[in-house]
């Protein structure tokens, strides 16, 4: 589109002052003649731009000229202000820079785009860290949830909890949406208590006319921090000591580091010792895929549980008739 092309030329000139016509033509995938026509159109619109021909010439913009046009559409502006987990910036040493940077971008936005961008920054959050045993989600429809979140309305949900066949119905007060390593969650209050709803289990959602009733002084980031801590601070019912072959240690740590209740002990010889914390005895079964590369040393109940499950597997696959 010509309007997009004119805006691109203007933004490039604001950055560099002078750009060769051939370079502009290559960047915009048009002919040099088209670039000169676009420069004439900008000049006719009152932009102090002109073409200087010759070996050292190019397209010029009057030094110091600035426009408040950023070139961002409303959706592009909103996309910039999707909150990211503070930990992601801290890990890069940029924790103190993200706030000032966003404020500067906000100040540069055209005034009509600012309210939508600011609202998005308060209602959508991205947390890249993956939870233990998190199963990747399929495609989800966020449209109705996003509508309620961005219009500050209550939300009627028909929701199926994990392990439950029958759905339940709730009326909730949403704070926002969180993408946790690609899995979407709705953060909302249910009778003034914070709750987490996995979006793929939402069977139906209707935005109500009634305004949302959030607890005073709390935003998405604060409520999400509380809910995340509740999930991550799992009760440890069974402490399991195991030894892992050195060559498999990195894999086990990469997958199950969130289950460790103590730092790994340095490897001695071919084995390293780890201590895991499980919510229930049956959860120790997740160590079975490592076969003889991981041995549970204690407690005896955990060893017995793994032996029982392994015996059942051996019986199943040792049967003469596969259809038995």
Residue frames relative to the residue before (quaternion, step in Angstrom):
aa qw qx qy qz dx dy dz
X 1.0000 0.0000 0.0000 0.0000 0.00 0.00 0.00
X 0.5521 -0.6389 0.4230 0.3287 3.56 -1.02 0.83
X 0.6344 0.5424 -0.3460 0.4286 3.60 0.94 -0.82
X 0.6495 0.5042 -0.3170 0.4727 3.59 0.97 -0.84
X 0.6487 0.5262 -0.3160 0.4499 3.56 1.00 -0.84
X 0.6469 0.5142 -0.3164 0.4658 3.59 0.94 -0.86
X 0.6597 0.5045 -0.3052 0.4659 3.56 0.97 -0.86
X 0.6341 0.5270 -0.3297 0.4599 3.59 1.01 -0.78
X 0.6366 0.5176 -0.3293 0.4674 3.59 0.98 -0.82
X 0.6634 0.5165 -0.3042 0.4477 3.58 0.90 -0.94
X 0.6773 0.4903 -0.3017 0.4580 3.60 0.88 -0.90
X 0.6370 0.5188 -0.3256 0.4681 3.60 1.01 -0.76
X 0.6748 0.4856 -0.2954 0.4708 3.57 0.96 -0.84
X 0.6103 0.5419 -0.3543 0.4565 3.60 1.05 -0.66
X 0.6777 0.4940 -0.2857 0.4638 3.55 1.10 -0.71
X 0.8338 0.2500 -0.0805 0.4857 3.57 0.85 -0.99
X 0.4646 -0.6985 0.4418 0.3178 3.61 1.15 -0.31
X 0.7876 -0.0681 0.0740 0.6079 3.58 0.84 -1.01
X 0.0004 0.7817 -0.6226 0.0358 3.56 -0.98 0.93
X 0.4952 -0.6531 0.4725 0.3240 3.62 -0.86 0.88
X 0.5647 -0.6174 0.4297 0.3397 3.56 -1.03 0.81
X 0.6383 0.5358 -0.3359 0.4389 3.60 1.00 -0.78
X 0.6432 0.5155 -0.3231 0.4648 3.58 1.05 -0.75
X 0.6371 0.5145 -0.3260 0.4723 3.56 0.99 -0.80
X 0.6465 0.5246 -0.3218 0.4509 3.57 0.95 -0.88
X 0.6645 0.4992 -0.3062 0.4642 3.59 0.98 -0.83
X 0.6602 0.5138 -0.3082 0.4530 3.58 0.94 -0.89
X 0.7624 0.3819 -0.1904 0.4865 3.57 0.95 -0.92
X 0.3686 -0.7609 0.4594 0.2722 3.57 1.36 -0.06
X 0.5355 0.5455 -0.4513 0.4605 3.54 0.86 1.07
X 0.6169 -0.5357 0.4137 0.4015 3.56 -1.30 0.01
X 0.6297 -0.5210 0.4090 0.4059 3.57 -1.28 0.38
X 0.6078 0.5569 -0.3513 0.4439 3.58 1.05 -0.74
X 0.6424 0.5140 -0.3254 0.4661 3.60 1.01 -0.80
X 0.6142 0.5469 -0.3466 0.4511 3.59 1.02 -0.75
X 0.6704 0.4924 -0.3078 0.4620 3.58 0.89 -0.88
X 0.6257 0.5190 -0.3398 0.4728 3.60 1.06 -0.70
X 0.6453 0.5165 -0.3187 0.4640 3.58 1.01 -0.80
X 0.6239 0.5301 -0.3378 0.4644 3.60 1.05 -0.74
X 0.6309 0.5222 -0.3281 0.4707 3.57 1.01 -0.78
X 0.6481 0.5184 -0.3172 0.4589 3.59 1.02 -0.82
X 0.6442 0.5086 -0.3208 0.4727 3.59 1.00 -0.78
X 0.6493 0.5200 -0.3125 0.4586 3.57 0.95 -0.88
X 0.6548 0.5122 -0.3072 0.4632 3.57 0.99 -0.85
X 0.6728 0.4887 -0.2861 0.4760 3.58 1.18 -0.59
X 0.6351 -0.5704 0.3213 0.4100 3.59 1.28 0.11
X 0.4965 0.6297 -0.4486 0.3946 3.62 1.23 0.11
X 0.3908 -0.7464 0.4863 0.2318 3.66 -0.71 1.00
X 0.3172 0.7373 -0.5132 0.3038 3.54 0.47 1.27
X 0.0470 0.7997 -0.5971 0.0422 3.55 -1.07 0.71
X 0.4327 -0.6813 0.5353 0.2490 3.52 -1.33 0.44
X 0.1050 -0.7723 0.6254 0.0379 3.54 -0.94 0.95
X 0.2329 -0.8085 0.5292 0.1097 3.52 -0.40 1.23
X 0.5439 0.6123 -0.4633 0.3386 3.52 -1.31 0.28
X 0.7569 -0.4195 0.2720 0.4209 3.52 -1.38 0.18
X 0.7890 0.2645 -0.1333 0.5383 3.57 0.94 -0.88
X 0.4314 0.7212 -0.4419 0.3137 3.53 1.23 0.40
X 0.0569 0.7831 -0.6189 0.0229 3.50 -1.32 -0.28
X 0.6027 -0.5087 0.4433 0.4261 3.52 -1.29 -0.33
X 0.1360 -0.8305 0.5399 0.0150 3.56 -0.67 1.13
X 0.1600 -0.7382 0.6450 0.1155 3.52 -1.30 0.57
X 0.5724 -0.6108 0.4209 0.3495 3.56 -0.94 0.91
X 0.4896 -0.6784 0.4519 0.3098 3.63 -0.70 1.03
X 0.7963 0.2912 -0.2385 0.4735 3.56 -1.02 0.90
X 0.5389 0.6189 -0.4246 0.3825 3.58 1.21 -0.22
X 0.0338 0.7850 -0.6163 0.0527 3.55 -0.93 0.94
X 0.1549 -0.7550 0.6280 0.1076 3.51 -1.23 0.55
X 0.4656 -0.6841 0.4780 0.2945 3.60 -1.08 0.57
X 0.4725 0.6480 -0.4546 0.3874 3.56 1.29 0.20
X 0.2146 -0.8046 0.5437 0.1045 3.58 -0.56 1.15
X 0.4702 -0.6689 0.4567 0.3506 3.56 1.13 -0.45
X 0.5616 0.6101 -0.3887 0.4016 3.58 1.25 -0.07
X 0.3612 -0.6716 0.5953 0.2531 3.53 -1.09 0.72
X 0.6917 -0.4589 0.3361 0.4451 3.57 -1.25 0.19
X 0.6747 0.4894 -0.3002 0.4639 3.60 0.91 -0.88
X 0.6391 0.5205 -0.3320 0.4587 3.60 1.02 -0.75
X 0.6357 0.5199 -0.3255 0.4686 3.57 1.03 -0.76
X 0.6460 0.5134 -0.3181 0.4669 3.58 0.97 -0.84
X 0.6350 0.5544 -0.3352 0.4208 3.57 0.98 -0.86
X 0.6417 0.5403 -0.3285 0.4341 3.59 1.03 -0.73
X 0.7580 0.4124 -0.1979 0.4650 3.55 1.08 -0.70
X 0.3380 0.6894 -0.5491 0.3300 3.58 1.12 0.52
X 0.4452 -0.7190 0.4677 0.2571 3.56 -0.64 1.12
X 0.1504 -0.7456 0.6387 0.1161 3.54 -1.13 0.69
X 0.6241 -0.5524 0.3934 0.3881 3.52 -1.11 0.70
X 0.5364 -0.6485 0.4348 0.3204 3.58 -0.89 0.96
X 0.6053 0.5920 -0.3576 0.3941 3.58 1.06 -0.71
X 0.6061 0.5632 -0.3603 0.4308 3.58 1.07 -0.67
X 0.6932 0.4496 -0.2809 0.4883 3.60 0.95 -0.81
X 0.6215 0.5482 -0.3460 0.4398 3.57 1.01 -0.77
X 0.6417 0.5441 -0.3248 0.4321 3.57 0.98 -0.87
X 0.7092 0.4254 -0.2470 0.5050 3.58 1.15 -0.60
X 0.5086 -0.6492 0.4178 0.3812 3.57 1.28 -0.02
X 0.5812 0.6004 -0.3515 0.4222 3.57 1.25 0.39
X 0.2991 0.7995 -0.4841 0.1925 3.58 1.23 0.26
X 0.7278 0.4256 -0.2490 0.4765 3.58 0.99 -0.76
X 0.6534 0.5472 -0.3063 0.4241 3.57 1.26 -0.26
X 0.5965 0.6202 -0.3778 0.3417 3.59 1.05 -0.68
X 0.6476 0.5352 -0.3295 0.4309 3.61 0.94 -0.82
X 0.6947 0.4542 -0.2871 0.4782 3.62 0.74 -0.98
X 0.6287 0.5448 -0.3439 0.4356 3.59 1.02 -0.77
X 0.6790 0.4802 -0.2951 0.4704 3.57 0.91 -0.88
X 0.6241 0.5319 -0.3489 0.4537 3.58 1.03 -0.68
X 0.6519 0.5080 -0.3184 0.4642 3.58 1.02 -0.78
X 0.6444 0.4991 -0.3237 0.4804 3.58 0.99 -0.81
X 0.6305 0.5371 -0.3370 0.4476 3.59 0.97 -0.82
X 0.6613 0.5126 -0.3077 0.4530 3.56 0.97 -0.85
X 0.6901 0.4824 -0.2760 0.4636 3.58 1.12 -0.66
X 0.5409 0.6349 -0.4066 0.3728 3.58 1.21 -0.30
X 0.5469 -0.5605 0.4873 0.3863 3.57 -1.16 0.50
X 0.6239 -0.6002 0.3566 0.3512 3.57 -0.95 0.90
X 0.6624 0.5152 -0.3478 0.4182 3.68 0.85 -0.74
X 0.6821 0.4992 -0.2941 0.4461 3.62 1.14 -0.55
X 0.5523 0.6799 -0.3843 0.2916 3.59 1.13 -0.55
X 0.6615 0.5091 -0.3519 0.4235 3.66 0.77 -0.80
X 0.6695 0.4935 -0.3095 0.4609 3.62 0.92 -0.86
X 0.6484 0.5137 -0.3213 0.4609 3.59 1.00 -0.81
X 0.6669 0.4993 -0.3034 0.4624 3.58 0.94 -0.90
X 0.6479 0.5137 -0.3220 0.4611 3.59 0.96 -0.82
X 0.6339 0.5293 -0.3302 0.4570 3.58 0.98 -0.83
X 0.6546 0.5218 -0.3220 0.4421 3.59 0.96 -0.81
X 0.7018 0.4542 -0.2639 0.4812 3.58 1.20 -0.49
X 0.7646 0.4064 -0.1867 0.4640 3.60 1.17 -0.44
X 0.7482 0.3014 -0.1874 0.5606 3.62 1.21 -0.34
X 0.0003 -0.8059 0.5904 -0.0447 3.58 -0.85 0.99
X 0.1826 -0.7667 0.6080 0.0961 3.56 -1.08 0.81
X 0.0414 -0.7777 0.6269 -0.0202 3.55 -0.77 1.12
X 0.2585 -0.8370 0.4601 0.1445 3.63 -0.22 1.21
X 0.5700 0.6173 -0.3924 0.3742 3.63 1.17 -0.38
X 0.3400 -0.7637 0.5234 0.1652 3.54 -0.91 1.00
X 0.3943 -0.7033 0.5425 0.2360 3.55 -1.04 0.86
X 0.6060 -0.5426 0.4393 0.3813 3.56 -1.24 0.51
X 0.8551 0.1136 -0.1167 0.4923 3.55 -1.11 0.82
X 0.3570 0.7223 -0.5123 0.2972 3.57 1.15 0.52
X 0.2393 -0.7679 0.5812 0.1238 3.57 -0.71 1.09
X 0.4934 -0.6673 0.4574 0.3195 3.62 -0.75 0.96
X 0.3895 -0.7372 0.5110 0.2088 3.55 -1.02 0.85
X 0.4652 -0.6312 0.5328 0.3184 3.51 -1.28 0.38
X 0.7388 -0.3667 0.2917 0.4844 3.56 -1.28 -0.25
X 0.0935 -0.7900 0.6051 0.0318 3.56 -1.01 0.83
X 0.3730 -0.7000 0.5655 0.2260 3.54 -1.27 0.51
X 0.1401 -0.8337 0.5329 0.0354 3.55 -0.41 1.25
X 0.4081 0.7771 -0.4389 0.1923 3.57 1.24 -0.30
X 0.7345 0.4173 -0.2585 0.4685 3.61 0.68 -1.05
X 0.6289 0.5222 -0.3399 0.4651 3.59 1.02 -0.72
X 0.6561 0.5058 -0.3067 0.4687 3.55 0.96 -0.87
X 0.6120 0.5535 -0.3480 0.4450 3.57 1.03 -0.72
X 0.6769 0.4838 -0.2944 0.4703 3.58 0.88 -0.93
X 0.6557 0.5299 -0.3048 0.4431 3.56 0.97 -0.91
X 0.7558 0.4102 -0.2155 0.4627 3.59 0.85 -0.96
X 0.7066 0.4049 -0.2727 0.5122 3.60 1.22 -0.27
X 0.3993 -0.7484 0.4502 0.2786 3.59 1.34 0.11
X 0.4279 0.6729 -0.4802 0.3654 3.55 0.81 1.11
X 0.5611 -0.5719 0.4724 0.3674 3.56 -1.24 0.48
X 0.2541 -0.7809 0.5626 0.0953 3.54 -1.23 0.59
X 0.2282 -0.7471 0.6106 0.1302 3.56 -0.91 0.98
X 0.0933 -0.8244 0.5583 -0.0064 3.56 -0.70 1.15
X 0.1389 -0.6907 0.6960 0.1386 3.48 -1.32 0.56
X 0.0178 0.8576 -0.4970 0.1313 3.52 -0.25 1.36
X 0.2109 -0.7631 0.6001 0.1146 3.55 -1.03 0.88
X 0.3140 -0.7590 0.5444 0.1700 3.55 -0.64 1.14
X 0.6164 -0.5432 0.4189 0.3866 3.56 -1.22 0.52
X 0.8208 0.2120 -0.1792 0.4992 3.56 -0.91 0.96
X 0.6672 0.4542 -0.3058 0.5050 3.57 1.27 0.08
X 0.3713 -0.7469 0.5098 0.2106 3.58 -0.84 0.96
X 0.7277 0.4157 -0.2291 0.4951 3.58 1.03 -0.78
X 0.3689 -0.7331 0.5218 0.2328 3.63 -0.76 0.95
X 0.2526 -0.7411 0.5994 0.1664 3.55 -1.28 0.38
X 0.3473 -0.7392 0.5441 0.1920 3.54 -1.23 0.49
X 0.0280 -0.7977 0.6011 -0.0395 3.55 -0.96 0.98
X 0.1880 -0.6952 0.6683 0.1864 3.51 -1.37 0.33
X 0.0352 -0.8394 0.5394 -0.0570 3.55 -0.48 1.24
X 0.3585 -0.6965 0.5828 0.2161 3.51 -1.38 0.34
X 0.2145 -0.8447 0.4765 0.1160 3.61 -0.07 1.24
X 0.2922 -0.7129 0.6119 0.1787 3.51 -1.24 0.72
X 0.7460 -0.3315 0.2387 0.5260 3.57 1.02 -0.73
X 0.4972 -0.6229 0.5205 0.3063 3.52 -1.42 -0.17
X 0.1303 -0.7821 0.6076 0.0466 3.54 -1.06 0.86
X 0.2017 -0.7342 0.6352 0.1296 3.54 -1.02 0.88
X 0.0839 -0.8034 0.5895 -0.0016 3.57 -0.41 1.26
X 0.8013 -0.2271 0.0938 0.5454 3.56 -0.16 1.34
X 0.7640 -0.3841 0.1884 0.4829 3.57 0.96 0.90
X 0.6357 0.4722 -0.3336 0.5115 3.59 1.28 -0.08
X 0.2964 -0.7993 0.5033 0.1415 3.57 -0.64 1.14
X 0.0696 -0.7756 0.6273 0.0086 3.53 -1.10 0.90
X 0.3050 -0.6887 0.6233 0.2103 3.52 -1.25 0.59
X 0.1786 -0.7617 0.6161 0.0914 3.57 -0.83 1.02
X 0.1706 0.7994 -0.5477 0.1786 3.58 -0.55 1.15
X 0.4311 -0.6384 0.5611 0.3028 3.52 -1.35 0.25
X 0.0936 -0.7423 0.6602 0.0667 3.53 -1.13 0.79
X 0.7991 -0.1435 0.0167 0.5835 3.56 -0.34 1.29
X 0.7137 -0.4991 0.2335 0.4324 3.55 0.82 1.17
X 0.6094 0.4959 -0.3764 0.4910 3.61 1.20 0.49
X 0.4775 -0.6915 0.4507 0.3010 3.63 -0.85 0.89
X 0.0032 -0.7936 0.6073 -0.0376 3.54 -0.97 0.94
X 0.2732 -0.7400 0.5973 0.1449 3.52 -1.28 0.60
X 0.0637 -0.7984 0.5987 0.0002 3.59 -0.76 1.07
X 0.3306 -0.7378 0.5528 0.2019 3.57 -0.69 1.09
X 0.4904 -0.7275 0.3922 0.2767 3.57 -0.55 1.21
X 0.6602 0.5239 -0.3369 0.4197 3.61 0.91 -0.76
X 0.6667 0.4716 -0.3151 0.4836 3.61 1.23 -0.21
X 0.4898 0.6238 -0.4450 0.4158 3.57 1.29 0.12
X 0.2252 -0.8082 0.5340 0.1045 3.58 -0.47 1.20
X 0.7850 -0.0478 0.0344 0.6167 3.57 1.16 -0.55
X 0.0224 -0.7895 0.6132 -0.0095 3.55 -1.13 0.71
X 0.0312 -0.7873 0.6156 -0.0177 3.55 -0.98 0.92
X 0.3332 -0.7291 0.5645 0.1968 3.56 -0.82 1.02
X 0.2733 -0.7821 0.5412 0.1438 3.56 -0.73 1.07
X 0.5897 -0.5849 0.4252 0.3596 3.57 -1.27 0.32
X 0.5929 0.6100 -0.3538 0.3889 3.55 1.20 -0.52
X 0.4943 -0.6649 0.4662 0.3101 3.63 -0.87 0.89
X 0.5847 -0.5935 0.4347 0.3419 3.54 -1.17 0.67
X 0.2318 -0.7604 0.5924 0.1306 3.58 -1.17 0.67
X 0.0296 0.8144 -0.5761 0.0628 3.56 0.20 1.25
X 0.5461 -0.5895 0.4747 0.3591 3.54 -1.25 0.47
X 0.5518 -0.6569 0.4056 0.3154 3.57 -0.85 0.98
X 0.8349 0.2529 -0.1886 0.4511 3.53 -1.10 0.81
X 0.6665 0.4767 -0.3086 0.4830 3.60 1.24 0.07
X 0.1289 -0.7758 0.6146 0.0614 3.52 -1.11 0.83
X 0.7627 -0.3744 0.2604 0.4586 3.54 -1.31 0.01
X 0.6728 0.5170 -0.3188 0.4224 3.60 0.78 -0.98
X 0.6789 0.4939 -0.2975 0.4546 3.60 0.92 -0.87
X 0.6821 0.4721 -0.2973 0.4727 3.60 0.89 -0.89
X 0.6253 0.5345 -0.3364 0.4585 3.58 1.02 -0.78
X 0.6333 0.5361 -0.3427 0.4405 3.61 0.95 -0.81
X 0.6443 0.5144 -0.3188 0.4677 3.60 1.01 -0.79
X 0.6953 0.4754 -0.2794 0.4609 3.59 0.84 -0.98
X 0.6364 0.5303 -0.3317 0.4514 3.57 0.99 -0.78
X 0.6475 0.5123 -0.3185 0.4656 3.58 0.99 -0.81
X 0.6243 0.5417 -0.3379 0.4500 3.58 1.03 -0.75
X 0.6707 0.4867 -0.2959 0.4752 3.57 0.98 -0.84
X 0.7369 0.4482 -0.2405 0.4451 3.57 0.84 -0.98
X 0.6758 0.4492 -0.3003 0.5014 3.60 1.15 -0.50
X 0.0013 0.8432 -0.5352 0.0498 3.54 0.59 1.21
X 0.4774 -0.6316 0.5081 0.3391 3.59 -1.08 0.58
X 0.2571 -0.7585 0.5813 0.1437 3.57 -0.89 0.95
X 0.1305 -0.8165 0.5613 0.0369 3.56 -0.39 1.27
X 0.7977 0.1636 -0.0618 0.5772 3.59 1.07 -0.72
X 0.1561 -0.7624 0.6221 0.0858 3.57 -0.80 1.04
X 0.1021 -0.8179 0.5661 -0.0124 3.54 -0.70 1.16
X 0.1847 -0.7549 0.6218 0.0969 3.55 -0.89 1.00
X 0.0391 0.8025 -0.5912 0.0700 3.57 -0.83 1.01
X 0.2537 -0.7264 0.6043 0.2068 3.53 -1.26 0.33
X 0.1731 -0.7914 0.5853 0.0335 3.54 -1.06 0.92
X 0.5077 -0.6322 0.4826 0.3313 3.55 -0.98 0.80
X 0.6188 -0.5981 0.3659 0.3541 3.56 -0.99 0.90
X 0.6997 0.4929 -0.2909 0.4277 3.60 0.87 -0.91
X 0.7076 0.4205 -0.2651 0.5022 3.60 1.25 -0.28
X 0.4225 0.7488 -0.4391 0.2609 3.56 1.30 -0.17
X 0.6626 0.5152 -0.3223 0.4377 3.61 0.82 -0.94
X 0.6522 0.5174 -0.3174 0.4541 3.58 0.96 -0.84
X 0.6651 0.5001 -0.3061 0.4625 3.58 0.89 -0.92
X 0.6686 0.4928 -0.3050 0.4659 3.59 0.93 -0.85
X 0.6418 0.5356 -0.3333 0.4361 3.58 0.98 -0.77
X 0.7382 0.4181 -0.2229 0.4803 3.57 0.98 -0.86
X 0.8303 0.2471 -0.0824 0.4927 3.58 0.89 -0.92
X 0.2827 0.7903 -0.5128 0.1805 3.62 1.14 0.34
X 0.6307 0.5587 -0.3349 0.4218 3.59 1.10 -0.64
X 0.6642 0.5025 -0.3028 0.4633 3.59 1.23 -0.28
X 0.5164 0.6567 -0.4195 0.3551 3.59 1.23 -0.22
X 0.2000 -0.7808 0.5822 0.1064 3.56 -1.00 0.86
X 0.7576 0.1694 -0.1351 0.6157 3.57 1.32 0.11
X 0.5931 -0.5641 0.4155 0.3967 3.60 -1.12 0.51
X 0.5619 -0.5982 0.4356 0.3697 3.62 -1.05 0.66
X 0.4104 -0.6821 0.5442 0.2648 3.55 -1.07 0.75
X 0.5827 -0.5929 0.4087 0.3766 3.61 -0.98 0.76
X 0.5270 -0.6486 0.4525 0.3111 3.55 -1.00 0.86
X 0.1187 -0.7588 0.6377 0.0585 3.53 -1.03 0.90
X 0.8109 0.0236 -0.0633 0.5813 3.54 -0.48 1.19
X 0.8102 -0.2528 0.2063 0.4869 3.56 -0.89 -0.97
X 0.7422 0.4116 -0.2062 0.4871 3.61 1.22 -0.24
X 0.1584 -0.7322 0.6523 0.1154 3.54 -1.31 0.58
X 0.3171 -0.7645 0.5324 0.1777 3.57 -1.07 0.71
X 0.0806 -0.7927 0.6043 -0.0020 3.56 -0.95 0.99
X 0.1801 -0.7583 0.6129 0.1300 3.55 -1.22 0.50
X 0.1435 -0.8084 0.5703 0.0262 3.55 -0.66 1.22
X 0.2156 -0.7379 0.6170 0.1682 3.53 -1.31 0.39
X 0.0799 -0.8081 0.5835 0.0060 3.60 -0.72 1.10
X 0.5409 -0.6334 0.4574 0.3114 3.54 -1.16 0.68
X 0.7918 0.0256 0.0184 0.6100 3.57 1.14 -0.68
X 0.6548 -0.5381 0.3575 0.3922 3.55 -1.20 0.55
X 0.6546 0.5489 -0.3215 0.4086 3.58 0.94 -0.84
X 0.5840 0.6083 -0.3714 0.3886 3.59 1.16 -0.52
X 0.5229 0.6473 -0.4117 0.3717 3.58 1.23 -0.34
X 0.5140 0.6678 -0.4063 0.3532 3.59 1.23 -0.35
X 0.5731 0.6061 -0.3928 0.3872 3.60 1.14 -0.47
X 0.6123 0.5457 -0.3545 0.4490 3.61 1.26 -0.14
X 0.4769 0.7102 -0.4157 0.3089 3.58 1.25 -0.23
X 0.6248 0.5725 -0.3748 0.3760 3.67 0.88 -0.72
X 0.6360 0.5407 -0.3444 0.4296 3.60 1.17 -0.36
X 0.3562 -0.7845 0.4587 0.2176 3.57 1.30 0.03
X 0.8154 -0.2264 0.1856 0.4994 3.54 -0.91 -0.94
X 0.5219 0.6266 -0.4221 0.3960 3.60 1.28 0.14
X 0.7543 0.2231 -0.1611 0.5961 3.60 1.28 -0.15
X 0.0460 -0.8002 0.5979 -0.0077 3.57 -0.79 1.07
X 0.3341 -0.7139 0.5828 0.1978 3.55 -0.87 1.01
X 0.2559 -0.7908 0.5438 0.1158 3.57 -0.77 1.07
X 0.7851 -0.0982 0.0906 0.6048 3.58 1.05 -0.74
X 0.5779 -0.1331 -0.7994 -0.0963 1.51 -2.35 0.95
X 0.6978 -0.4725 0.3242 0.4298 3.60 -1.25 0.26
X 0.6162 0.5597 -0.3609 0.4205 3.62 1.03 -0.68
X 0.6456 0.5094 -0.3269 0.4656 3.58 1.05 -0.71
X 0.6278 0.5156 -0.3337 0.4783 3.59 1.01 -0.76
X 0.6617 0.5077 -0.3100 0.4563 3.58 0.95 -0.87
X 0.6323 0.5343 -0.3297 0.4539 3.60 1.02 -0.77
X 0.6723 0.4766 -0.2981 0.4817 3.59 0.93 -0.86
X 0.6353 0.5236 -0.3332 0.4596 3.60 0.99 -0.78
X 0.6504 0.5229 -0.3190 0.4492 3.58 0.97 -0.85
X 0.6826 0.4742 -0.2918 0.4733 3.58 0.89 -0.92
X 0.6513 0.5150 -0.3203 0.4560 3.59 0.97 -0.85
X 0.6308 0.5252 -0.3354 0.4623 3.61 1.04 -0.74
X 0.6377 0.5245 -0.3242 0.4616 3.56 1.01 -0.78
X 0.6447 0.5080 -0.3189 0.4740 3.58 1.01 -0.79
X 0.6478 0.5191 -0.3174 0.4583 3.56 0.99 -0.86
X 0.6469 0.5098 -0.3223 0.4667 3.60 0.97 -0.78
X 0.6497 0.5367 -0.3212 0.4320 3.57 0.96 -0.89
X 0.7768 0.3512 -0.1856 0.4887 3.56 0.81 -1.00
X 0.6318 0.5266 -0.3469 0.4507 3.56 1.25 -0.13
X 0.4536 0.6999 -0.4422 0.3300 3.57 1.30 -0.08
X 0.5090 -0.6574 0.4661 0.3025 3.56 -1.02 0.82
X 0.7505 0.3063 -0.1674 0.5612 3.59 1.04 -0.81
X 0.3578 -0.7653 0.4874 0.2206 3.64 -0.36 1.16
X 0.6834 0.4828 -0.2939 0.4620 3.61 1.13 -0.49
X 0.3935 0.7479 -0.4655 0.2629 3.59 1.25 0.04
